[in-house]
Amino acid sequence: MFDGFLVNFVIRFTIHSLKFHFNMLPNYSLTHPRYEKMTYNRCGNSGLLLPAISLGLWHNFGFVDSIENGRNILRTAFDSGITHFDLANNYGPPAGSAEENFGTMLKHDFATHRDELIISTKAGYAMWTGPYGEWGSKKYLVSSLDQSLKRMQLDYVDIFYSHRPDPWTPLEETMATLDLIVRQGKALYVGISNYSAADTKRAAEMLRNMGTPCLIHQPKYSMFVREPEGELFAEIERQGMGCIAFSPLAQGLLTNRYLKGIPADSRAAKPHGFLQQEQVSEFAIEKVKKLNEIAQQRQQSMAQMALAWVLRDRRVTSVLIGASSVEQLNVNLGTLNTLSFTNDELQHIDHILNS
């Protein structure tokens, strides 16, 4: 009991300290012509446009990170035309802290621009202890979204996702809950993430029959993860859904970051990072080196080419990037300057990836 009290005290003290520091930061004024800089794509058969590049808050926005750095990244993103910010209940660390920090930044910097923003969150992975803290039950999804709205100080989110399929809860229950959430006004649209092609078909048909079409699917997709190109993309297109790819840079592998080893400040070196050191293999790096030669010929960075490659597929509405700094964000935004590929380039890239 004492340990639990101590943990709660430390968390409350950390939140109070962050908010005090945040209030000391200079105010933000929007001065840039944002929308001329961004490409916007229609999300499936819906009326919604999403920026070709969206910003995910999976990393770099938790209590372990610099809130000032996160705030500068968000400001730069919005000034550059990124209108879509993607979160989940368990983003941090600790879980929930990314939403809490984002809510504070939203209130201070973007409150008068809420109608210009697409804010999404998800529930599906473990969030709290006990039998109701993860997966896809009605109990969990409704409770989780209520908590997320409170953390972000919002009345609604634009998109709410089922973050992963639940092997034990009937899909009908999960989809009926997404429909309920829209009817309650807690989300404008709903989506799914990490669903197979078969489950995507079933989920989309259920939601359509309820009168709440499934707006979007969020799969993992990159040069190193190409499984969605098969049945999943075909099903997404058949269902009239949009698609937003997460981890398009393979957690940083598809950049220049690891060409000479693992930097001390990289994701692979962090104890709370999702990229493991064993994933930075010699085999993977050799491929990245060859791909980087093509990127240089295109006068792009490796990351820019990898993002453009994901966007080459017309079924991909947006790529979801992370950013640890304003400089990194600006480099990735430079992707929009060169999106097209020649047939020779695509064939060369396929040869490298398949070798």
C-alpha contacts under 8 A as a table, 3 or more apart, distances in Angstrom:
res1	aa1	res2	aa2	distance
1	M	4	G	5.18
1	M	5	F	6.28
2	F	5	F	5.05
2	F	6	L	6.14
3	D	6	L	5.08
3	D	7	V	6.20
4	G	7	V	5.16
4	G	8	N	6.21
5	F	8	N	5.19
5	F	9	F	6.08
6	L	9	F	5.03
6	L	10	V	6.18
7	V	10	V	5.19
7	V	11	I	6.24
8	N	11	I	5.12
8	N	12	R	6.14
9	F	12	R	5.18
9	F	13	F	6.04
10	V	13	F	5.09
10	V	14	T	6.03
11	I	14	T	5.07
11	I	15	I	6.22
12	R	15	I	5.15
12	R	16	H	6.18
13	F	16	H	5.11
13	F	17	S	6.12
14	T	17	S	5.10
14	T	18	L	6.11
14	T	63	F	7.58
15	I	18	L	5.14
15	I	19	K	6.17
15	I	63	F	7.81
16	H	19	K	5.24
16	H	20	F	6.17
17	S	20	F	5.12
17	S	21	H	6.16
18	L	21	H	5.10
18	L	22	F	5.94
18	L	67	I	7.32
19	K	22	F	4.89
19	K	23	N	6.22
19	K	104	T	7.69
20	F	23	N	5.35
20	F	24	M	6.72
21	H	24	M	5.19
21	H	25	L	6.90
22	F	25	L	5.40
22	F	67	I	7.24
22	F	68	E	7.15
23	N	26	P	7.99
25	L	68	E	7.50
27	N	108	H	7.91
27	N	109	D	7.41
28	Y	75	R	7.82
28	Y	109	D	5.89
29	S	109	D	7.93
30	L	79	D	7.06
31	T	79	D	7.76
32	H	79	D	5.66
32	H	80	S	7.76
33	P	36	E	6.38
33	P	37	K	7.64
33	P	79	D	7.20
33	P	80	S	7.98
34	R	37	K	5.90
34	R	38	M	7.40
34	R	78	F	7.00
34	R	79	D	4.99
34	R	80	S	5.06
34	R	81	G	4.53
35	Y	38	M	5.64
35	Y	80	S	7.25
35	Y	81	G	4.90
36	E	81	G	7.46
37	K	80	S	6.05
37	K	81	G	6.04
38	M	51	P	6.52
38	M	52	A	7.28
38	M	80	S	6.83
38	M	81	G	5.15
38	M	82	I	7.12
38	M	336	L	7.74
39	T	51	P	5.82
39	T	52	A	5.58
39	T	336	L	7.57
40	Y	49	L	5.78
40	Y	50	L	5.33
40	Y	51	P	4.36
40	Y	52	A	5.60
41	N	49	L	5.25
41	N	50	L	5.42
41	N	51	P	6.26
41	N	52	A	6.29
41	N	317	T	5.73
41	N	318	S	7.43
42	R	45	N	7.37
42	R	46	S	7.04
42	R	47	G	7.00
42	R	48	L	5.89
42	R	49	L	4.42
42	R	50	L	6.39
42	R	242	G	7.71
42	R	317	T	6.79
43	C	46	S	5.77
43	C	47	G	7.29
43	C	48	L	5.66
43	C	49	L	5.74
43	C	50	L	6.49
43	C	215	L	7.22
43	C	216	I	7.16
43	C	241	M	6.74
43	C	242	G	4.37
43	C	243	C	7.25
43	C	317	T	5.86
44	G	215	L	7.16
44	G	216	I	7.42
44	G	237	E	7.51
44	G	240	G	4.99
44	G	241	M	4.30
44	G	242	G	3.99
44	G	243	C	7.59
44	G	315	R	7.92
44	G	317	T	7.65
45	N	240	G	5.10
45	N	241	M	6.40
45	N	242	G	7.55
46	S	215	L	6.97
46	S	240	G	7.96
46	S	241	M	7.80
50	L	54	S	7.81
50	L	83	T	7.51
50	L	84	H	6.88
50	L	317	T	6.93
50	L	318	S	6.70
51	P	54	S	6.02
51	P	81	G	7.38
51	P	82	I	5.96
51	P	83	T	6.60
51	P	84	H	6.87
51	P	317	T	7.91
51	P	318	S	6.26
52	A	311	L	7.72
52	A	317	T	6.36
52	A	318	S	4.31
52	A	319	V	6.24
53	I	82	I	6.64
53	I	318	S	5.47
53	I	319	V	5.10
53	I	320	L	6.15
53	I	321	I	7.01
53	I	333	L	7.39
54	S	82	I	5.89
54	S	83	T	7.21
54	S	84	H	5.27
54	S	85	F	6.32
54	S	86	D	7.45
54	S	318	S	6.47
54	S	319	V	6.03
54	S	320	L	4.84
54	S	321	I	6.24
55	L	77	A	7.48
55	L	82	I	7.10
55	L	84	H	6.41
55	L	85	F	5.10
55	L	86	D	6.20
55	L	320	L	5.65
55	L	321	I	5.24
55	L	322	G	5.92
55	L	323	A	7.77
56	G	59	H	7.75
56	G	85	F	5.86
56	G	86	D	4.62
56	G	87	L	6.23
56	G	320	L	5.82
56	G	321	I	5.67
56	G	322	G	5.20
57	L	60	N	6.80
57	L	61	F	6.00
57	L	85	F	7.29
57	L	86	D	6.13
57	L	87	L	5.48
57	L	91	Y	7.15
57	L	98	A	6.68
57	L	322	G	6.50
58	W	61	F	7.34
58	W	87	L	6.51
58	W	88	A	7.53
58	W	91	Y	5.28
58	W	92	G	6.83
58	W	98	A	7.60
58	W	322	G	7.12
59	H	62	G	7.13
59	H	91	Y	7.27
59	H	92	G	6.71
59	H	322	G	6.76
59	H	323	A	7.79
59	H	324	S	7.76
60	N	65	D	5.56
60	N	66	S	7.60
60	N	70	G	6.76
60	N	92	G	7.71
60	N	323	A	7.28
60	N	324	S	5.86
61	F	64	V	7.86
61	F	65	D	5.85
61	F	66	S	7.39
61	F	67	I	6.79
61	F	70	G	5.78
61	F	92	G	6.34
61	F	97	S	7.47
61	F	98	A	4.98
61	F	101	N	6.82
61	F	102	F	7.63
62	G	65	D	5.41
62	G	67	I	7.98
62	G	91	Y	7.15
62	G	92	G	3.95
62	G	93	P	5.00
62	G	94	P	6.53
62	G	96	G	7.99
62	G	97	S	4.93
62	G	98	A	4.58
62	G	101	N	7.01
63	F	66	S	7.59
63	F	67	I	7.69
63	F	92	G	6.72
63	F	93	P	6.35
63	F	94	P	6.68
63	F	97	S	5.80
63	F	98	A	7.35
63	F	101	N	7.72
64	V	92	G	7.75
64	V	93	P	6.46
64	V	94	P	7.74
65	D	70	G	7.83
66	S	69	N	5.25
66	S	70	G	6.33
67	I	70	G	4.95
67	I	71	R	6.00
67	I	101	N	7.28
68	E	71	R	5.06
68	E	72	N	6.28
69	N	72	N	5.19
69	N	73	I	6.28
69	N	324	S	7.98
69	N	325	S	6.76
69	N	326	V	7.93
70	G	73	I	5.09
70	G	74	L	6.29
70	G	324	S	7.90
70	G	325	S	7.82
71	R	74	L	5.20
71	R	75	R	6.20
71	R	105	M	6.45
72	N	75	R	5.09
72	N	76	T	6.13
72	N	326	V	6.77
73	I	76	T	5.22
73	I	77	A	6.05
73	I	323	A	7.38
73	I	324	S	7.94
73	I	325	S	6.33
73	I	326	V	5.16
73	I	329	L	7.30
74	L	77	A	5.02
74	L	78	F	6.21
75	R	78	F	5.36
75	R	79	D	6.10
75	R	109	D	7.95
76	T	79	D	5.01
76	T	80	S	6.09
76	T	326	V	6.84
77	A	80	S	5.11
77	A	81	G	6.54
77	A	82	I	5.22
77	A	83	T	7.82
77	A	329	L	7.49
78	F	81	G	5.19
78	F	82	I	4.92
78	F	83	T	5.99
79	D	82	I	7.37
82	I	85	F	7.81
83	T	116	E	6.65
83	T	117	L	4.86
83	T	118	I	5.89
84	H	117	L	5.96
84	H	118	I	4.51
84	H	119	I	5.88
84	H	120	S	7.70
85	F	117	L	7.66
85	F	118	I	6.34
85	F	119	I	5.12
85	F	120	S	6.46
86	D	119	I	6.06
86	D	120	S	4.88
86	D	121	T	6.09
86	D	320	L	7.95
87	L	91	Y	6.77
87	L	98	A	7.48
87	L	99	E	6.83
87	L	119	I	7.71
87	L	120	S	5.85
87	L	121	T	4.54
87	L	122	K	6.76
88	A	91	Y	5.52
88	A	96	G	7.96
88	A	99	E	7.48
88	A	120	S	7.64
88	A	121	T	4.41
88	A	122	K	4.37
88	A	123	A	6.34
89	N	95	A	6.81
89	N	96	G	5.42
89	N	99	E	6.99
89	N	121	T	6.63
89	N	122	K	6.00
89	N	123	A	5.88
89	N	127	M	6.99
89	N	144	S	7.02
89	N	145	L	7.86
89	N	148	S	6.12
90	N	93	P	7.79
90	N	94	P	7.63
90	N	95	A	4.12
90	N	96	G	5.14
90	N	97	S	7.93
90	N	123	A	7.86
90	N	125	Y	7.31
90	N	126	A	7.35
90	N	127	M	5.70
91	Y	94	P	7.27
91	Y	95	A	5.21
91	Y	96	G	5.75
91	Y	97	S	6.69
91	Y	98	A	5.44
91	Y	99	E	7.24
92	G	95	A	4.90
92	G	96	G	6.00
92	G	97	S	4.95
92	G	98	A	4.83
92	G	99	E	7.98
93	P	96	G	7.44
93	P	97	S	6.31
93	P	98	A	7.40
93	P	272	H	7.75
94	P	97	S	5.69
95	A	98	A	7.48
95	A	127	M	6.74
96	G	99	E	5.52
96	G	100	E	6.37
96	G	148	S	7.65
96	G	151	R	7.56
97	S	100	E	4.91
97	S	101	N	6.02
98	A	101	N	5.19
98	A	102	F	5.95
99	E	102	F	4.99
99	E	103	G	6.01
99	E	148	S	6.78
99	E	151	R	5.84
99	E	152	M	5.48
100	E	103	G	5.11
100	E	104	T	6.44
100	E	151	R	4.70
100	E	152	M	5.48
101	N	104	T	5.17
101	N	105	M	6.31
101	N	152	M	7.74
102	F	105	M	5.05
102	F	106	L	5.91
102	F	152	M	6.32
103	G	106	L	5.00
103	G	107	K	6.11
103	G	151	R	6.31
103	G	152	M	3.71
103	G	153	Q	5.63
103	G	154	L	7.74
104	T	107	K	5.23
104	T	108	H	6.33
104	T	152	M	7.17
104	T	153	Q	7.94
105	M	108	H	5.23
105	M	109	D	5.77
105	M	110	F	7.28
106	L	109	D	5.44
106	L	110	F	4.79
106	L	111	A	5.70
106	L	152	M	7.87
107	K	110	F	6.09
107	K	111	A	4.93
107	K	153	Q	7.72
108	H	111	A	6.55
110	F	113	H	5.05
110	F	114	R	6.38
111	A	114	R	5.60
112	T	115	D	7.94
113	H	116	E	5.35
113	H	117	L	6.88
114	R	117	L	5.38
115	D	118	I	7.95
118	I	157	V	7.69
118	I	158	D	5.54
118	I	159	I	7.50
119	I	157	V	5.56
119	I	158	D	5.29
119	I	159	I	6.54
120	S	157	V	5.81
120	S	158	D	5.73
120	S	159	I	4.51
120	S	160	F	5.71
120	S	161	Y	7.66
121	T	148	S	7.71
121	T	157	V	7.24
121	T	159	I	6.62
121	T	160	F	5.31
121	T	161	Y	6.38
122	K	145	L	7.85
122	K	160	F	5.57
122	K	161	Y	4.50
122	K	162	S	5.94
122	K	163	H	5.39
123	A	134	E	7.42
123	A	135	W	7.55
123	A	136	G	7.78
123	A	141	L	6.17
123	A	144	S	6.48
123	A	145	L	7.40
123	A	161	Y	6.53
123	A	162	S	5.67
123	A	163	H	5.20
123	A	164	R	7.98
124	G	134	E	5.31
124	G	135	W	4.40
124	G	136	G	5.85
124	G	141	L	7.53
124	G	162	S	5.93
124	G	163	H	4.59
124	G	164	R	5.44
124	G	165	P	7.67
124	G	166	D	7.95
125	Y	134	E	5.13
125	Y	135	W	5.92
125	Y	163	H	6.89
125	Y	164	R	7.26
126	A	129	T	7.80
126	A	133	G	5.86
126	A	134	E	4.46
126	A	135	W	7.27
127	M	133	G	5.39
127	M	134	E	6.03
128	W	132	Y	7.82
128	W	133	G	4.66
128	W	134	E	7.33
129	T	132	Y	7.58
129	T	133	G	5.74
130	G	133	G	5.95
131	P	134	E	7.56
132	Y	137	S	7.76
132	Y	139	K	6.64
132	Y	140	Y	5.37
133	G	140	Y	5.93
134	E	140	Y	6.31
135	W	140	Y	7.24
135	W	164	R	7.15
135	W	165	P	7.25
135	W	166	D	5.36
135	W	169	T	7.96
136	G	140	Y	6.54
136	G	141	L	6.26
136	G	162	S	6.97
136	G	164	R	7.69
136	G	165	P	6.86
136	G	166	D	5.39
136	G	169	T	6.30
136	G	173	E	8.00
136	G	174	T	5.52
137	S	140	Y	5.30
137	S	141	L	6.19
137	S	169	T	6.01
137	S	173	E	6.72
137	S	174	T	5.95
138	K	141	L	5.33
138	K	142	V	6.00
138	K	173	E	6.56
138	K	174	T	6.29
138	K	177	T	5.56
139	K	142	V	5.74
139	K	143	S	6.12
140	Y	143	S	5.24
140	Y	144	S	5.82
141	L	144	S	5.14
141	L	145	L	6.17
141	L	162	S	7.92
141	L	177	T	7.30
142	V	145	L	5.38
142	V	146	D	6.27
142	V	177	T	7.42
142	V	181	I	7.35
143	S	146	D	5.18
143	S	147	Q	6.31
144	S	147	Q	5.11
144	S	148	S	6.16
145	L	148	S	4.88
145	L	149	L	6.08
146	D	149	L	5.27
146	D	150	K	6.33
147	Q	150	K	5.13
147	Q	151	R	6.23
148	S	151	R	5.08
148	S	152	M	6.13
149	L	152	M	5.20
149	L	153	Q	5.73
149	L	154	L	5.02
149	L	155	D	6.39
149	L	156	Y	6.64
149	L	157	V	7.51
150	K	153	Q	4.96
150	K	154	L	6.54
151	R	154	L	7.93
154	L	157	V	7.15
155	D	186	K	6.66
156	Y	185	G	6.66
156	Y	186	K	4.38
156	Y	187	A	5.27
156	Y	188	L	7.55
157	V	160	F	6.67
157	V	186	K	6.33
157	V	187	A	4.81
157	V	188	L	6.71
158	D	187	A	5.31
158	D	188	L	4.85
158	D	189	Y	5.91
159	I	187	A	5.84
159	I	188	L	6.10
159	I	189	Y	4.71
159	I	190	V	5.15
159	I	191	G	6.76
160	F	178	L	7.76
160	F	187	A	6.08
160	F	189	Y	6.50
160	F	190	V	4.81
160	F	191	G	6.14
161	Y	190	V	5.63
161	Y	191	G	4.54
161	Y	192	I	5.01
161	Y	193	S	6.71
162	S	165	P	7.16
162	S	174	T	7.71
162	S	178	L	7.86
162	S	191	G	6.52
162	S	192	I	4.87
162	S	193	S	6.25
163	H	192	I	6.11
163	H	193	S	4.91
163	H	194	N	6.77
164	R	192	I	7.12
164	R	193	S	5.57
164	R	194	N	5.26
164	R	195	Y	6.30
165	P	171	L	7.81
165	P	193	S	7.96
165	P	194	N	7.14
165	P	195	Y	5.99
166	D	169	T	5.56
166	D	170	P	7.67
166	D	171	L	7.50
167	P	170	P	7.72
169	T	173	E	6.86
169	T	174	T	7.23
170	P	173	E	5.43
170	P	174	T	6.84
171	L	174	T	5.16
171	L	175	M	6.14
171	L	203	A	7.06
172	E	175	M	5.29
172	E	176	A	5.90
172	E	203	A	7.88
172	E	206	M	7.17
173	E	176	A	5.10
173	E	177	T	6.15
174	T	177	T	5.17
174	T	178	L	6.50
175	M	178	L	5.04
175	M	179	D	6.29
175	M	203	A	6.52
175	M	206	M	6.86
175	M	207	L	6.25
176	A	179	D	5.01
176	A	180	L	6.12
176	A	207	L	7.43
176	A	210	M	7.75
177	T	180	L	4.89
177	T	181	I	6.15
178	L	181	I	5.15
178	L	182	V	6.50
178	L	190	V	6.40
179	D	182	V	5.34
179	D	183	R	6.34
179	D	190	V	7.91
179	D	207	L	6.85
179	D	210	M	6.97
179	D	211	G	7.84
179	D	212	T	5.82
180	L	183	R	5.03
180	L	184	Q	6.08
181	I	184	Q	5.06
181	I	185	G	6.44
181	I	186	K	5.54
181	I	187	A	6.13
182	V	185	G	5.15
182	V	186	K	5.91
182	V	187	A	4.95
182	V	188	L	5.76
182	V	189	Y	6.61
182	V	190	V	7.49
182	V	212	T	7.58
183	R	186	K	7.69
184	Q	187	A	7.81
185	G	188	L	6.74
187	A	190	V	7.07
189	Y	212	T	7.85
189	Y	214	C	7.40
189	Y	215	L	6.23
190	V	212	T	7.94
190	V	213	P	7.73
190	V	214	C	5.72
190	V	215	L	5.86
190	V	216	I	7.24
191	G	214	C	5.43
191	G	215	L	5.49
191	G	216	I	4.79
191	G	217	H	5.71
191	G	218	Q	7.67
192	I	195	Y	6.67
192	I	200	T	7.84
192	I	214	C	7.67
192	I	216	I	6.61
192	I	217	H	5.02
192	I	218	Q	6.35
193	S	217	H	5.50
193	S	218	Q	4.47
193	S	219	P	5.70
194	N	217	H	7.92
194	N	218	Q	6.58
194	N	219	P	5.25
194	N	220	K	7.26
195	Y	199	D	5.89
195	Y	200	T	5.81
195	Y	217	H	7.99
195	Y	219	P	7.55
196	S	199	D	5.23
196	S	200	T	5.91
196	S	232	L	6.62
197	A	200	T	4.96
197	A	201	K	6.23
197	A	231	E	5.80
197	A	232	L	4.41
197	A	233	F	7.94
197	A	235	E	6.09
197	A	236	I	7.91
198	A	201	K	5.24
198	A	202	R	6.47
199	D	202	R	5.07
199	D	203	A	5.92
200	T	203	A	5.13
200	T	204	A	5.94
200	T	232	L	7.81
200	T	235	E	7.27
200	T	236	I	7.54
201	K	204	A	5.32
201	K	205	E	6.18
201	K	235	E	6.55
201	K	239	Q	7.30
202	R	205	E	5.27
202	R	206	M	6.18
203	A	206	M	5.19
203	A	207	L	6.20
203	A	214	C	7.81
204	A	207	L	5.25
204	A	208	R	6.06
204	A	213	P	6.75
204	A	214	C	5.52
204	A	239	Q	6.75
205	E	208	R	5.12
205	E	209	N	6.21
206	M	209	N	5.24
206	M	210	M	6.41
207	L	210	M	5.03
207	L	211	G	6.33
207	L	212	T	5.21
207	L	213	P	5.33
207	L	214	C	6.21
208	R	211	G	5.09
208	R	212	T	5.52
208	R	213	P	4.63
208	R	214	C	7.11
209	N	212	T	7.58
210	M	213	P	7.97
214	C	241	M	6.61
215	L	241	M	5.35
215	L	242	G	6.17
216	I	241	M	5.09
216	I	242	G	4.41
216	I	243	C	5.38
216	I	244	I	7.24
217	H	236	I	7.38
217	H	241	M	6.95
217	H	242	G	6.30
217	H	243	C	4.93
217	H	244	I	6.44
218	Q	243	C	5.87
218	Q	244	I	4.97
218	Q	245	A	5.65
218	Q	246	F	6.60
219	P	228	P	7.31
219	P	243	C	7.60
219	P	244	I	6.95
219	P	245	A	5.44
219	P	246	F	6.15
220	K	225	V	6.97
220	K	228	P	7.87
220	K	245	A	5.65
220	K	246	F	4.88
220	K	247	S	5.85
220	K	248	P	7.22
221	Y	224	F	7.67
221	Y	225	V	5.19
221	Y	226	R	5.93
221	Y	227	E	7.56
221	Y	228	P	6.70
221	Y	245	A	5.41
221	Y	246	F	6.26
221	Y	247	S	6.51
221	Y	248	P	5.64
221	Y	310	V	7.45
222	S	225	V	4.90
222	S	226	R	6.18
222	S	245	A	7.79
222	S	247	S	6.79
222	S	248	P	4.44
222	S	249	L	6.31
222	S	250	A	6.40
222	S	306	A	7.39
222	S	310	V	6.26
223	M	226	R	6.29
223	M	248	P	7.50
223	M	249	L	7.91
223	M	250	A	7.98
223	M	306	A	6.87
223	M	309	W	7.63
223	M	310	V	7.45
223	M	353	L	7.25
224	F	250	A	6.86
224	F	353	L	7.40
225	V	228	P	7.88
225	V	250	A	7.90
226	R	229	E	5.78
227	E	230	G	6.03
227	E	232	L	7.92
228	P	231	E	6.68
228	P	232	L	4.97
228	P	233	F	5.65
229	E	232	L	6.55
229	E	233	F	5.51
229	E	234	A	7.69
230	G	233	F	6.26
230	G	234	A	6.82
231	E	234	A	5.22
231	E	235	E	6.12
232	L	235	E	5.13
232	L	236	I	6.13
233	F	236	I	5.01
233	F	237	E	6.19
233	F	315	R	6.99
234	A	237	E	5.22
234	A	238	R	6.22
235	E	238	R	4.94
235	E	239	Q	6.12
236	I	239	Q	5.27
236	I	240	G	6.31
236	I	241	M	5.30
236	I	242	G	7.01
236	I	243	C	7.37
236	I	315	R	7.91
237	E	240	G	5.16
237	E	241	M	6.14
237	E	242	G	7.74
237	E	315	R	6.73
238	R	241	M	7.78
242	G	315	R	6.99
242	G	316	V	6.91
242	G	317	T	5.84
243	C	315	R	6.52
243	C	316	V	4.95
243	C	317	T	5.25
243	C	318	S	6.82
244	I	316	V	5.98
244	I	317	T	5.66
244	I	318	S	4.76
244	I	319	V	5.50
244	I	320	L	6.57
245	A	248	P	6.25
245	A	310	V	7.81
245	A	316	V	7.08
245	A	318	S	6.60
245	A	319	V	4.96
245	A	320	L	5.82
246	F	319	V	6.51
246	F	320	L	5.06
246	F	321	I	7.13
247	S	250	A	5.03
247	S	251	Q	5.74
247	S	320	L	6.96
247	S	321	I	7.01
248	P	251	Q	7.66
248	P	306	A	7.10
248	P	307	L	6.30
248	P	310	V	6.89
248	P	319	V	6.71
248	P	320	L	7.04
248	P	321	I	7.12
249	L	252	G	5.20
249	L	253	L	6.24
249	L	254	L	4.85
249	L	255	T	6.91
249	L	303	A	6.63
249	L	306	A	6.47
249	L	307	L	7.05
249	L	321	I	7.86
250	A	253	L	5.31
250	A	254	L	5.99
251	Q	254	L	7.69
251	Q	267	R	7.62
251	Q	274	F	7.55
251	Q	275	L	6.01
252	G	255	T	5.62
252	G	257	R	6.89
252	G	267	R	7.64
253	L	256	N	7.82
253	L	257	R	7.13
253	L	258	Y	6.63
253	L	280	V	7.03
253	L	284	A	8.00
253	L	285	I	7.72
253	L	288	V	7.71
254	L	288	V	6.33
254	L	302	M	6.44
254	L	303	A	5.90
254	L	306	A	6.56
255	T	258	Y	7.24
255	T	288	V	7.65
255	T	301	S	7.51
255	T	302	M	4.97
255	T	303	A	4.62
256	N	259	L	5.66
256	N	292	N	7.77
256	N	301	S	7.63
256	N	302	M	6.12
256	N	303	A	7.36
257	R	260	K	7.70
257	R	262	I	7.67
257	R	263	P	7.50
257	R	266	S	7.86
258	Y	261	G	5.05
258	Y	262	I	5.48
258	Y	263	P	7.16
258	Y	280	V	7.42
258	Y	285	I	7.27
259	L	285	I	6.28
259	L	288	V	7.67
259	L	289	K	6.94
262	I	266	S	6.83
262	I	268	A	6.88
262	I	269	A	6.84
262	I	277	Q	7.84
262	I	280	V	7.89
263	P	266	S	5.32
263	P	269	A	7.01
264	A	269	A	5.71
265	D	269	A	6.38
265	D	270	K	7.14
266	S	269	A	5.33
266	S	270	K	6.62
267	R	270	K	5.25
267	R	273	G	5.20
267	R	274	F	7.14
267	R	275	L	6.01
268	A	271	P	8.00
268	A	273	G	6.27
268	A	274	F	7.36
268	A	275	L	4.92
268	A	276	Q	5.26
268	A	277	Q	5.24
268	A	280	V	7.88
269	A	273	G	7.49
269	A	276	Q	7.94
269	A	277	Q	7.07
270	K	273	G	5.13
273	G	276	Q	7.36
275	L	279	Q	6.85
276	Q	279	Q	5.43
276	Q	280	V	7.28
277	Q	280	V	5.44
277	Q	281	S	7.89
278	E	281	S	5.98
279	Q	284	A	7.89
280	V	284	A	6.59
280	V	285	I	6.84
281	S	284	A	5.27
281	S	285	I	6.24
282	E	285	I	5.13
282	E	286	E	6.08
283	F	286	E	5.34
283	F	287	K	6.66
284	A	287	K	5.30
284	A	288	V	6.39
285	I	288	V	4.91
285	I	289	K	6.14
286	E	289	K	5.13
286	E	290	K	6.50
287	K	290	K	5.22
287	K	291	L	6.17
287	K	352	I	6.42
287	K	353	L	6.98
288	V	291	L	4.94
288	V	292	N	5.87
288	V	302	M	7.99
289	K	292	N	5.01
289	K	293	E	6.58
290	K	293	E	5.32
290	K	294	I	7.06
290	K	352	I	7.20
291	L	294	I	5.30
291	L	295	A	6.43
291	L	302	M	7.26
291	L	349	I	6.70
291	L	352	I	7.24
292	N	295	A	4.83
292	N	296	Q	6.15
292	N	301	S	7.37
292	N	302	M	5.20
293	E	296	Q	5.16
293	E	297	Q	6.39
294	I	297	Q	5.08
294	I	298	R	6.32
294	I	345	E	7.49
295	A	298	R	4.98
295	A	299	Q	6.16
295	A	300	Q	5.05
295	A	301	S	5.87
295	A	302	M	5.53
295	A	304	Q	7.97
295	A	305	M	5.81
296	Q	299	Q	4.76
296	Q	300	Q	5.58
296	Q	301	S	6.61
296	Q	302	M	7.70
297	Q	300	Q	7.56
300	Q	303	A	7.97
300	Q	304	Q	5.87
300	Q	305	M	6.15
300	Q	335	T	7.65
300	Q	338	T	7.87
301	S	304	Q	5.15
301	S	305	M	6.36
302	M	305	M	5.29
302	M	306	A	6.21
303	A	306	A	5.08
303	A	307	L	6.23
303	A	332	N	6.72
304	Q	307	L	5.26
304	Q	308	A	6.13
304	Q	331	V	7.39
304	Q	332	N	5.68
304	Q	333	L	7.93
304	Q	334	G	6.80
304	Q	335	T	4.59
305	M	308	A	5.02
305	M	309	W	5.98
305	M	335	T	6.93
306	A	309	W	5.07
306	A	310	V	6.49
307	L	310	V	5.25
307	L	311	L	6.38
307	L	319	V	7.03
307	L	332	N	7.87
307	L	335	T	6.75
308	A	311	L	5.01
308	A	312	R	6.11
308	A	335	T	6.15
308	A	336	L	7.55
308	A	338	T	7.37
308	A	339	L	5.06
308	A	340	S	7.43
309	W	312	R	5.11
309	W	313	D	7.73
309	W	339	L	7.63
309	W	341	F	7.98
310	V	313	D	6.38
310	V	316	V	7.30
310	V	319	V	7.28
311	L	314	R	6.93
311	L	316	V	5.89
311	L	317	T	7.50
311	L	318	S	7.02
311	L	319	V	6.99
311	L	339	L	7.46
312	R	316	V	7.82
312	R	339	L	7.07
312	R	340	S	6.94
312	R	341	F	7.80
313	D	316	V	5.66
314	R	317	T	7.20
316	V	319	V	7.50
322	G	329	L	7.83
323	A	326	V	7.27
323	A	328	Q	5.99
323	A	329	L	5.45
324	S	328	Q	6.66
324	S	329	L	7.69
325	S	328	Q	5.27
325	S	329	L	6.34
326	V	329	L	5.04
326	V	330	N	6.16
327	E	330	N	5.19
327	E	331	V	6.32
328	Q	331	V	5.15
328	Q	332	N	6.35
329	L	332	N	5.21
329	L	333	L	6.20
330	N	333	L	5.00
330	N	334	G	6.41
331	V	334	G	5.22
331	V	335	T	7.45
332	N	335	T	5.58
333	L	336	L	6.16
334	G	337	N	5.65
334	G	338	T	7.90
335	T	338	T	5.91
335	T	339	L	6.65
336	L	339	L	5.88
341	F	345	E	6.14
341	F	346	L	6.53
342	T	345	E	5.19
342	T	346	L	6.43
343	N	346	L	5.17
343	N	347	Q	6.15
344	D	347	Q	5.13
344	D	348	H	6.08
345	E	348	H	5.09
345	E	349	I	6.14
346	L	349	I	5.10
346	L	350	D	6.15
347	Q	350	D	5.08
347	Q	351	H	6.17
348	H	351	H	5.10
348	H	352	I	6.40
349	I	352	I	5.19
349	I	353	L	6.19
350	D	353	L	5.08
350	D	354	N	5.95
351	H	354	N	5.29
351	H	355	S	5.99
352	I	355	S	5.31
